[in-house]
Each structure stands twice: as structure tokens, then as C-alpha cells.
Amino acid sequence: MATILEKAQTLISANLHAMVDRALEANSVAVMKQYIRDAEGNLAELEEAAATVGGEVKTLERRYLEYKKKSDGLDRNIDMLLMQGKTDLARAAQNELNSARRLQEQYHEQWVRQQREYEALLNARLKLQAKLQTIRQEQKELEALLELAKSKETTVRAIKSLDDLMGVGDSDIARMGEAIRNRLDRATAYSEMYADRLDNQMDEALGSAEIDLQLEERKRRLGLAEPAPAEEEETTAADTATLEE
């Protein structure tokens, strides 16, 4: 019995603040859950022990009252026997009364002792129940705090990554954008240069063709142009037809 009371007393006197600190350091409520499991186990033992001792208390009380009643009856009978002059019977009754009173005292002492033990068990049970209730509430609050802490840590990491983008990241992006714009400017310059060259080539080609046409026109006007082979064939065919007619 003392062992159960010692276990209960150890759990009852557990330092809640130290327990919470350990749970926070470990970033887990496992230490509190283990405490709850231990306390629930010891509470069950306490309740079983209290029920056993409570039954013994009632038994001892009943036996004490039985022997007290018997002692009181013997005491009255001895007086009556003496008044009737029955000394031998009074002597035997007195001997029985002495034995009954010894048993009465023994049961009374045991009853009182077990009653104190029973009250101690009930008191420890109530304290352990109250401590368990407190720990369960603290566990829920601690779990909520840990979840909040994890959420805050996630937020901090996100903000830090944004800070990186807004800091070094901005300069990198700006540098990349400047490089792209430089490439675009260079490509534009090349495009304009090639476009000008193409325009010149087209102008030169068109100019040469126009001059050739002008010279051919002059040759025809001067009679210097040579007739095309197709035109000669057509002329020959026309002359032949005329002769045949």
C-alpha cells in the first residue's frame, strides 16, 4: 500500500513548470503524455486499493461494534449475576467480558488505522485526479502552442525567403534584365544594319535594270537591236505564207 501512495505522491508533487520546459525544449508533448499514462495507471491502482481498504474498514467497524455490543451485554449480565449472588457465573462472565473487550480494542485500533489509510488513499486519489486534469489541460494548450510555434516558424522562413528575393534576388534579376536588353539592342542594331544593306542592294539592282532597258530602247530606235530568235521564225513563216498565195 505504501508503494502505491509513494508513486501517487511522486506524481502529485511533479513540477509542472519543469515538465512544460522539457516538453518545449524537445518540441514535443511526449513527456507530458508519459506522465498522464503513469498517473492514469497509478490512479487505477489507487482506486482499487481504496476500494479494498474501504471494504476492510467497514468489516473492522462491524466487528468492533459487534464486540462492543457483546461487551456491553456481558457487563450488564455480570451486575445482575452479582446481585443474584451467582458469583461463579459472574466470574465466568467477567472472564468472557475481558476477552471480548480485548478483541473490541484490537478491532477498534485496526479500524482507526485502516480508516486513516483509507482517507489517505482517497485524498491521494482526489489530488492525483486534480493533477491529471491540470496536466491534460496543459497538454492541450501546449500542443496548440507548439502548432502555433511551427506555423510561426514557417511564416518566418517564408518571410526570410521573400527578403532574399527582395534583396540579393532583385539585383540578380535586374542584372539579368539588363543583359537581355543589351542583347536586344545589339540584335536591333544588326537588324537595322542588314536592312540598310538590303535596301542599297535593291536600289543598285533596280537602277541597273532601268539603265539596261533604256539602252535596249535606244538600240531598237537606232536599228541596232538584234531581233529575237522567236520573232525571226514568225517573220519567216509569214513570208512563206505570202509567197504561196
Backbone bond lengths (Angstrom), bond angles and torsions (degrees), N, CA, C in turn:
res aa  C-N    CA-C-N  psi(-1)  N-CA   C-N-CA  omega(-1)  CA-C   N-CA-C  phi
1 M - - - 1.447 - - 1.520 111.45 -
2 A 1.336 115.23 -41.81 1.462 118.56 179.96 1.520 111.09 -61.54
3 T 1.334 115.68 -34.54 1.465 118.72 -179.56 1.516 110.66 -63.17
4 I 1.319 117.59 -42.91 1.462 121.06 178.69 1.523 110.11 -63.15
5 L 1.322 116.56 -42.89 1.470 119.81 179.14 1.524 111.34 -64.27
6 E 1.319 116.36 -38.89 1.462 120.09 178.36 1.518 111.17 -64.31
7 K 1.333 117.16 -42.98 1.469 120.63 177.38 1.524 110.61 -61.39
8 A 1.331 115.17 -45.17 1.468 118.83 -179.83 1.521 111.01 -63.58
9 Q 1.341 116.09 -42.18 1.459 119.80 -179.87 1.526 111.27 -63.19
10 T 1.336 116.44 -37.61 1.463 120.53 177.85 1.519 111.04 -62.31
11 L 1.329 117.00 -43.38 1.461 120.63 179.15 1.521 111.33 -70.00
12 I 1.325 116.47 -38.18 1.466 119.68 -179.14 1.522 110.91 -65.14
13 S 1.331 116.16 -38.72 1.469 120.28 -176.55 1.529 112.68 -87.55
14 A 1.343 117.29 5.15 1.468 120.01 179.81 1.528 110.16 -59.99
15 N 1.323 115.24 139.15 1.465 121.38 -178.33 1.527 109.13 -80.35
16 L 1.323 115.12 109.75 1.461 120.03 -177.59 1.523 111.76 -65.08
17 H 1.317 116.91 -39.91 1.471 120.55 -178.87 1.530 110.97 -62.95
18 A 1.343 115.69 -43.10 1.466 119.27 178.43 1.526 110.33 -64.46
19 M 1.321 116.58 -37.49 1.452 120.81 179.17 1.530 110.81 -64.40
20 V 1.321 116.05 -44.14 1.473 120.93 178.60 1.523 110.46 -63.85
21 D 1.339 116.84 -41.47 1.467 120.32 178.83 1.528 110.98 -60.44
22 R 1.339 116.71 -44.05 1.461 119.83 179.52 1.526 110.43 -64.57
23 A 1.318 116.28 -39.45 1.467 119.90 179.58 1.517 111.00 -64.09
24 L 1.337 116.64 -41.00 1.459 120.07 179.87 1.525 111.27 -69.20
25 E 1.332 116.46 -39.84 1.464 119.74 179.01 1.528 110.90 -62.30
26 A 1.337 115.60 -39.29 1.468 119.87 179.92 1.517 112.09 -82.90
27 N 1.332 116.28 -3.74 1.477 121.42 -178.05 1.525 110.74 55.61
28 S 1.354 115.47 36.65 1.449 121.27 -177.77 1.520 109.03 -155.00
29 V 1.325 115.13 152.40 1.465 120.54 177.88 1.529 110.31 -100.96
30 A 1.331 116.56 17.90 1.471 120.29 -177.48 1.522 111.14 -60.53
31 V 1.342 117.54 -37.50 1.462 120.64 -178.14 1.520 110.38 -64.23
32 M 1.324 117.07 -36.74 1.460 120.30 178.93 1.528 110.90 -74.20
33 K 1.328 116.35 -37.33 1.461 119.33 177.12 1.525 111.39 -63.89
34 Q 1.329 116.52 -38.20 1.459 120.65 177.28 1.522 110.29 -64.80
35 Y 1.337 116.49 -41.90 1.462 120.40 176.57 1.528 110.03 -58.48
36 I 1.324 116.99 -44.88 1.466 121.16 -178.72 1.522 110.61 -62.49
37 R 1.339 116.23 -42.23 1.468 119.10 178.27 1.528 110.83 -62.41
38 D 1.340 116.92 -44.71 1.464 120.43 178.59 1.525 110.76 -62.02
39 A 1.329 115.93 -44.82 1.462 120.20 -178.15 1.518 111.32 -64.68
40 E 1.333 116.93 -40.53 1.464 120.10 179.20 1.529 110.69 -64.19
41 G 1.338 116.20 -39.56 1.465 119.46 177.58 1.504 112.02 -64.41
42 N 1.335 116.52 -44.77 1.466 120.05 179.51 1.519 111.99 -70.13
43 L 1.329 116.41 -31.40 1.463 119.35 177.31 1.525 110.31 -65.39
44 A 1.334 115.61 -40.98 1.467 118.94 177.50 1.526 110.65 -62.45
45 E 1.345 117.45 -40.85 1.469 120.78 177.41 1.524 110.65 -65.30
46 L 1.327 115.82 -40.18 1.461 119.71 178.60 1.521 111.73 -61.59
47 E 1.328 115.21 -44.85 1.459 118.93 -178.89 1.525 111.14 -64.15
48 E 1.342 116.16 -40.28 1.460 119.56 177.98 1.527 110.88 -65.60
49 A 1.326 116.43 -42.70 1.463 120.70 178.78 1.523 110.86 -65.36
50 A 1.325 116.43 -41.80 1.465 120.25 179.48 1.520 110.81 -62.49
51 A 1.333 116.26 -40.72 1.464 119.26 178.54 1.525 110.85 -63.64
52 T 1.360 116.18 -40.88 1.467 120.36 178.82 1.523 111.39 -64.14
53 V 1.337 115.97 -48.74 1.460 120.43 -178.95 1.523 110.62 -66.49
54 G 1.336 115.84 -38.22 1.467 118.53 177.57 1.522 111.55 -60.59
55 G 1.340 116.29 -39.02 1.466 119.46 176.54 1.516 111.41 -65.02
56 E 1.358 116.55 -40.61 1.465 120.25 178.57 1.527 110.85 -64.32
57 V 1.329 116.07 -37.98 1.469 119.72 179.17 1.525 110.55 -60.92
58 K 1.315 116.47 -44.89 1.458 119.93 -180.00 1.533 111.30 -64.71
59 T 1.337 116.38 -38.63 1.463 120.28 178.85 1.527 110.43 -65.15
60 L 1.319 116.80 -46.18 1.468 120.90 -179.95 1.529 111.24 -64.64
61 E 1.311 115.67 -39.16 1.468 118.78 177.98 1.520 110.86 -63.44
62 R 1.325 116.32 -41.99 1.464 119.81 -179.78 1.528 111.15 -64.47
63 R 1.343 116.53 -43.18 1.469 119.25 179.61 1.529 111.58 -67.19
64 Y 1.319 115.51 -38.97 1.471 119.26 177.14 1.523 110.24 -59.65
65 L 1.330 116.22 -45.92 1.468 120.00 -179.72 1.518 111.47 -65.93
66 E 1.349 116.08 -35.79 1.463 119.09 178.29 1.533 110.51 -63.10
67 Y 1.347 117.00 -46.29 1.463 119.95 -179.27 1.518 111.40 -71.77
68 K 1.288 117.90 -30.23 1.467 120.08 175.98 1.525 110.31 -65.95
69 K 1.346 114.71 -43.40 1.452 119.02 177.86 1.533 111.10 -62.89
70 K 1.364 115.05 -41.77 1.462 119.59 178.78 1.529 110.56 -64.82
71 S 1.340 116.29 -42.19 1.469 120.27 179.65 1.529 110.47 -63.04
72 D 1.310 116.57 -43.35 1.469 119.70 179.70 1.531 110.65 -62.66
73 G 1.330 115.56 -39.64 1.473 118.70 178.56 1.518 112.08 -66.24
74 L 1.350 117.15 -43.09 1.462 120.98 178.46 1.527 111.01 -63.04
75 D 1.336 114.15 -39.17 1.465 117.98 179.89 1.525 110.29 -61.19
76 R 1.314 118.35 -43.01 1.469 120.91 178.92 1.527 110.60 -66.94
77 N 1.343 116.48 -39.91 1.473 119.92 -179.18 1.527 111.85 -64.10
78 I 1.336 117.43 -38.82 1.471 120.74 179.97 1.522 109.67 -60.82
79 D 1.326 117.44 -43.09 1.472 120.49 178.91 1.530 110.60 -61.40
80 M 1.302 117.19 -42.06 1.454 121.07 -179.21 1.528 110.78 -66.52
81 L 1.354 117.00 -41.77 1.458 120.96 -179.96 1.530 111.42 -64.39
82 L 1.310 115.84 -40.78 1.460 119.66 178.33 1.529 110.62 -64.49
83 M 1.346 114.60 -40.85 1.465 118.52 179.02 1.532 110.78 -65.54
84 Q 1.305 116.49 -27.63 1.469 121.19 178.98 1.530 111.73 -89.18
85 G 1.336 116.85 -1.94 1.455 121.11 178.37 1.503 113.49 77.25
86 K 1.308 117.29 17.68 1.465 121.93 179.41 1.532 109.06 -93.89
87 T 1.292 115.40 75.68 1.451 122.17 -173.05 1.522 112.15 -66.88
88 D 1.322 117.23 -42.19 1.473 119.46 -178.72 1.531 110.73 -62.22
89 L 1.333 115.19 -44.76 1.464 118.14 178.89 1.527 111.14 -66.08
90 A 1.350 114.62 -34.91 1.470 118.86 178.46 1.525 110.25 -66.29
91 R 1.344 116.40 -37.47 1.465 120.10 178.54 1.525 110.57 -64.94
92 A 1.297 118.04 -44.21 1.468 121.65 179.25 1.533 110.74 -64.37
93 A 1.303 115.71 -39.56 1.470 119.72 179.18 1.525 110.76 -66.85
94 Q 1.353 114.54 -36.82 1.460 117.93 179.03 1.527 111.24 -65.91
95 N 1.328 114.47 -39.54 1.465 118.07 177.40 1.532 110.86 -62.93
96 E 1.325 115.40 -41.91 1.476 119.02 177.89 1.520 110.70 -66.44
97 L 1.325 116.60 -36.38 1.467 120.55 178.89 1.528 110.66 -64.78
98 N 1.339 116.06 -41.16 1.470 118.64 179.63 1.541 111.17 -61.58
99 S 1.332 115.44 -42.62 1.461 119.43 178.70 1.526 110.99 -65.18
100 A 1.331 116.76 -42.39 1.470 120.55 179.83 1.521 111.20 -64.08
101 R 1.317 116.98 -39.81 1.466 119.32 179.36 1.534 112.26 -67.96
102 R 1.361 116.84 -35.10 1.463 118.51 176.09 1.538 110.12 -62.37
103 L 1.310 115.21 -45.81 1.473 118.86 178.39 1.525 110.81 -64.80
104 Q 1.324 114.22 -37.79 1.481 118.00 177.96 1.520 110.43 -60.12
105 E 1.323 118.14 -44.53 1.460 121.99 -179.42 1.533 111.53 -66.79
106 Q 1.337 114.97 -39.95 1.462 118.76 179.28 1.529 111.08 -62.74
107 Y 1.339 114.55 -47.40 1.471 117.36 178.81 1.524 111.37 -65.11
108 H 1.305 116.77 -32.92 1.471 119.45 179.08 1.529 110.23 -66.66
109 E 1.352 115.79 -45.39 1.465 119.77 178.74 1.534 110.82 -61.09
110 Q 1.340 115.38 -45.21 1.467 118.96 179.05 1.531 110.89 -64.06
111 W 1.297 115.83 -39.65 1.469 120.64 179.20 1.520 110.91 -61.73
112 V 1.334 115.41 -47.40 1.469 119.89 -179.84 1.527 110.42 -63.13
113 R 1.341 117.22 -43.99 1.453 121.20 -179.26 1.534 111.23 -64.04
114 Q 1.313 116.90 -45.54 1.463 120.27 179.31 1.533 111.69 -68.37
115 Q 1.327 115.01 -30.90 1.455 118.00 177.05 1.519 110.72 -65.06
116 R 1.340 116.65 -42.47 1.472 120.17 176.46 1.528 110.66 -62.42
117 E 1.333 115.72 -41.75 1.463 120.11 178.81 1.532 110.23 -63.44
118 Y 1.311 115.61 -42.14 1.459 120.70 179.50 1.533 110.80 -62.97
119 E 1.315 116.45 -43.96 1.466 120.74 178.47 1.525 111.33 -64.51
120 A 1.334 115.96 -37.86 1.468 119.28 177.72 1.523 110.89 -64.22
121 L 1.337 115.69 -40.87 1.464 119.65 178.42 1.532 111.00 -65.19
122 L 1.327 116.34 -42.84 1.463 119.83 178.87 1.525 111.18 -64.34
123 N 1.332 115.26 -40.19 1.466 119.78 178.96 1.522 110.94 -64.94
124 A 1.342 116.18 -44.06 1.474 120.14 178.01 1.525 110.19 -63.81
125 R 1.316 116.29 -38.24 1.473 120.34 178.66 1.524 110.86 -62.01
126 L 1.312 116.74 -46.16 1.464 120.28 179.83 1.533 111.33 -63.13
127 K 1.351 115.87 -43.03 1.463 119.52 -179.94 1.532 111.40 -65.04
128 L 1.340 114.73 -42.01 1.468 118.32 -178.95 1.529 110.36 -68.00
129 Q 1.326 117.73 -37.10 1.459 120.44 175.79 1.523 111.22 -62.10
130 A 1.351 115.75 -42.98 1.464 119.82 179.03 1.526 110.91 -64.79
131 K 1.344 116.35 -41.34 1.463 119.83 179.26 1.527 110.63 -65.81
132 L 1.321 115.80 -39.98 1.460 119.76 177.97 1.529 111.25 -61.09
133 Q 1.331 115.88 -43.75 1.452 119.96 179.01 1.524 110.92 -60.80
134 T 1.328 115.55 -42.70 1.470 120.32 178.77 1.521 110.85 -63.32
135 I 1.338 116.59 -45.28 1.463 120.87 -178.90 1.522 110.89 -64.38
136 R 1.337 116.73 -39.69 1.469 119.04 178.67 1.530 110.47 -62.27
137 Q 1.324 116.55 -43.04 1.465 119.89 177.98 1.519 110.90 -63.72
138 E 1.336 115.40 -43.36 1.464 119.77 179.47 1.528 110.59 -63.64
139 Q 1.331 116.03 -36.85 1.464 119.41 179.31 1.523 110.58 -62.53
140 K 1.343 116.32 -45.66 1.462 119.53 179.51 1.530 110.81 -62.21
141 E 1.333 116.01 -44.05 1.464 119.54 179.19 1.523 110.98 -64.51
142 L 1.339 115.44 -39.45 1.458 119.64 -179.21 1.520 110.84 -67.61
143 E 1.328 117.01 -39.77 1.460 119.73 176.88 1.523 110.60 -62.23
144 A 1.338 116.03 -40.89 1.464 119.77 177.97 1.530 110.38 -64.56
145 L 1.339 116.67 -39.93 1.464 120.22 178.97 1.522 111.27 -65.81
146 L 1.324 116.55 -40.84 1.459 119.95 179.26 1.526 111.05 -64.89
147 E 1.341 116.57 -40.95 1.461 119.37 176.69 1.522 110.91 -63.26
148 L 1.337 115.52 -40.48 1.459 119.45 178.23 1.528 110.34 -64.45
149 A 1.336 115.67 -40.85 1.468 119.77 179.42 1.530 110.48 -63.01
150 K 1.346 116.55 -43.15 1.463 119.50 178.04 1.526 110.91 -62.45
151 S 1.338 116.06 -40.21 1.463 119.88 178.54 1.525 110.94 -64.07
152 K 1.342 115.19 -42.13 1.465 119.25 178.68 1.526 110.75 -64.16
153 E 1.328 116.38 -40.10 1.460 119.72 178.71 1.521 110.88 -62.70
154 T 1.336 116.04 -40.38 1.469 119.59 176.70 1.521 110.58 -62.32
155 T 1.331 115.61 -42.02 1.466 119.87 179.09 1.523 110.97 -63.37
156 V 1.337 115.28 -42.04 1.473 119.44 179.71 1.522 110.71 -62.76
157 R 1.349 116.33 -42.45 1.465 118.90 178.48 1.521 111.12 -63.13
158 A 1.331 116.34 -39.83 1.463 119.76 179.04 1.525 110.94 -64.47
159 I 1.337 115.95 -43.53 1.464 119.75 179.42 1.519 110.63 -64.46
160 K 1.331 116.21 -39.71 1.462 119.90 179.07 1.527 110.75 -62.94
161 S 1.353 116.18 -41.42 1.459 118.36 178.70 1.520 110.96 -65.19
162 L 1.355 116.59 -35.80 1.466 119.64 176.07 1.515 110.95 -66.08
163 D 1.341 115.17 -38.88 1.465 118.81 176.32 1.515 111.08 -60.03
164 D 1.338 115.91 -39.55 1.467 119.10 178.51 1.527 110.67 -62.95
165 L 1.341 115.32 -41.64 1.463 118.37 179.42 1.521 111.59 -66.50
166 M 1.340 115.10 -39.43 1.452 119.10 -179.16 1.522 111.99 -72.94
167 G 1.328 116.66 -21.25 1.460 120.26 -178.62 1.507 111.53 -95.17
168 V 1.329 114.46 -97.14 1.462 119.65 -178.34 1.516 110.71 -62.39
169 G 1.328 116.78 -35.81 1.452 119.80 -178.73 1.511 112.58 -60.45
170 D 1.332 118.67 -39.30 1.462 121.37 -179.59 1.516 111.64 -62.42
171 S 1.320 116.67 -44.01 1.465 119.66 -178.84 1.529 110.80 -65.38
172 D 1.351 115.98 -37.99 1.468 119.10 177.88 1.518 111.02 -63.87
173 I 1.342 115.91 -45.46 1.460 119.61 179.66 1.522 110.88 -64.19
174 A 1.342 116.06 -41.02 1.467 119.27 178.83 1.529 110.82 -62.70
175 R 1.338 116.28 -40.60 1.466 120.24 179.56 1.528 110.92 -65.42
176 M 1.357 115.20 -40.39 1.461 118.59 177.79 1.523 110.63 -64.69
177 G 1.347 117.22 -42.13 1.458 120.57 178.29 1.508 112.57 -62.00
178 E 1.340 116.32 -38.91 1.457 120.00 178.52 1.520 110.95 -65.06
179 A 1.335 116.79 -39.53 1.463 120.25 178.72 1.524 110.91 -64.33
180 I 1.339 116.31 -40.69 1.467 119.50 178.41 1.518 110.71 -64.74
181 R 1.324 117.19 -42.50 1.471 120.06 178.83 1.526 111.09 -63.46
182 N 1.332 116.43 -37.10 1.465 119.30 177.58 1.528 110.37 -63.96
183 R 1.323 117.00 -41.80 1.470 120.04 177.83 1.524 110.73 -63.20
184 L 1.340 114.71 -40.57 1.455 118.97 179.29 1.528 111.43 -63.90
185 D 1.337 116.63 -42.93 1.474 120.44 177.51 1.518 111.01 -61.59
186 R 1.332 115.55 -41.48 1.472 119.60 -179.37 1.523 110.90 -64.98
187 A 1.341 115.52 -44.00 1.456 119.95 178.88 1.524 110.78 -63.97
188 T 1.331 116.72 -38.71 1.468 120.54 178.58 1.525 110.72 -63.18
189 A 1.342 116.26 -42.42 1.464 120.47 179.36 1.523 110.57 -61.66
190 Y 1.348 116.31 -45.54 1.464 119.56 177.70 1.522 110.95 -60.98
191 S 1.311 117.66 -41.00 1.460 122.04 -178.93 1.525 110.89 -62.81
192 E 1.316 115.25 -44.96 1.464 118.54 178.39 1.523 111.56 -63.84
193 M 1.330 116.91 -40.28 1.459 121.44 -179.76 1.524 110.80 -63.52
194 Y 1.353 116.53 -45.80 1.460 119.49 179.05 1.520 111.76 -67.72
195 A 1.311 117.06 -32.69 1.473 120.50 177.97 1.531 110.11 -66.00
196 D 1.322 116.46 -42.45 1.476 119.94 177.65 1.524 110.42 -62.32
197 R 1.314 116.17 -43.63 1.468 120.11 -179.81 1.522 110.75 -62.22
198 L 1.344 116.53 -40.89 1.457 120.58 179.08 1.520 110.94 -64.98
199 D 1.327 115.22 -41.22 1.471 118.85 177.42 1.532 110.37 -59.54
200 N 1.320 117.38 -43.05 1.466 121.45 179.75 1.521 111.07 -62.92
201 Q 1.335 114.69 -43.81 1.455 118.75 -179.82 1.529 110.68 -63.23
202 M 1.324 116.80 -41.20 1.459 120.65 178.27 1.519 111.00 -64.16
203 D 1.332 115.06 -43.09 1.468 118.75 178.54 1.517 110.52 -60.55
204 E 1.330 116.74 -45.95 1.455 120.94 -179.55 1.524 110.76 -61.77
205 A 1.344 116.01 -43.64 1.471 119.48 -178.69 1.522 110.88 -65.14
206 L 1.300 117.91 -43.86 1.463 121.59 179.41 1.527 111.38 -65.38
207 G 1.347 115.48 -38.54 1.471 119.61 179.05 1.526 111.39 -62.60
208 S 1.304 118.62 -44.35 1.464 123.52 -179.27 1.522 110.34 -64.13
209 A 1.306 118.42 -42.09 1.470 121.46 -179.63 1.527 110.95 -63.47
210 E 1.318 116.37 -40.38 1.470 119.65 -179.55 1.536 111.06 -65.48
211 I 1.316 116.61 -41.18 1.470 120.64 177.94 1.515 110.91 -62.69
212 D 1.336 117.12 -43.28 1.466 120.65 178.90 1.519 111.08 -60.22
213 L 1.315 116.44 -41.01 1.464 119.14 178.85 1.532 111.58 -64.55
214 Q 1.323 114.60 -40.87 1.470 118.36 178.83 1.534 111.05 -62.12
215 L 1.309 118.66 -43.17 1.467 122.51 -179.89 1.521 111.44 -65.07
216 E 1.329 117.13 -41.40 1.463 120.17 178.74 1.527 110.73 -62.13
217 E 1.367 114.62 -39.96 1.457 118.98 178.22 1.516 111.01 -61.69
218 R 1.301 116.59 -41.91 1.479 120.74 177.94 1.528 110.82 -63.00
219 K 1.347 117.57 -42.52 1.463 121.26 -179.42 1.521 110.78 -61.16
220 R 1.357 117.14 -43.02 1.464 119.33 178.56 1.529 111.25 -63.96
221 R 1.331 115.00 -38.79 1.471 118.31 -179.59 1.520 111.23 -66.63
222 L 1.317 116.20 -35.21 1.464 121.09 179.66 1.520 112.42 -86.39
223 G 1.285 118.74 -3.03 1.452 121.54 -178.58 1.501 112.93 77.11
224 L 1.276 115.58 15.97 1.468 119.04 -178.43 1.526 113.16 -93.68
225 A 1.310 115.74 -8.82 1.471 117.86 -176.22 1.510 110.38 -78.14
226 E 1.281 119.79 136.54 1.453 124.77 178.44 1.523 108.77 -81.64
227 P 1.367 116.47 133.83 1.465 117.48 -179.80 1.532 110.47 -67.85
228 A 1.253 113.94 150.06 1.488 118.44 -179.67 1.498 109.11 -73.48
229 P 1.317 121.73 147.67 1.460 125.93 179.23 1.505 111.81 -53.39
230 A 1.268 119.59 -39.12 1.475 121.73 -179.67 1.489 110.63 -66.16
231 E 1.326 118.91 -38.11 1.467 122.79 -179.71 1.529 110.17 -67.79
232 E 1.359 119.14 -38.79 1.469 123.16 178.92 1.507 110.37 -62.15
233 E 1.333 117.72 -42.56 1.446 121.33 -179.44 1.515 110.59 -63.77
234 E 1.347 115.48 -40.34 1.468 119.23 179.46 1.543 110.23 -65.11
235 T 1.348 116.84 -40.25 1.469 120.74 -179.49 1.540 111.13 -64.66
236 T 1.318 115.78 -44.00 1.466 121.43 179.80 1.506 110.97 -61.66
237 A 1.320 116.44 -42.61 1.458 120.21 179.64 1.504 111.20 -65.01
238 A 1.325 117.47 -37.15 1.473 121.87 179.98 1.518 110.60 -67.97
239 D 1.332 117.23 -41.79 1.477 121.52 179.49 1.508 110.04 -63.63
240 T 1.297 116.98 -41.99 1.474 120.35 -178.74 1.513 110.90 -61.49
241 A 1.292 115.29 -42.56 1.464 120.17 -179.75 1.527 110.39 -63.32
242 T 1.312 116.94 -38.28 1.465 120.80 -179.73 1.525 111.47 -66.27
243 L 1.311 116.86 -43.03 1.462 121.75 179.06 1.515 111.55 -62.28
244 E 1.296 116.15 -38.94 1.450 119.67 -179.28 1.505 110.70 -65.03
245 E 1.278 116.07 -34.91 1.475 118.95 179.26 1.513 109.31 -66.48
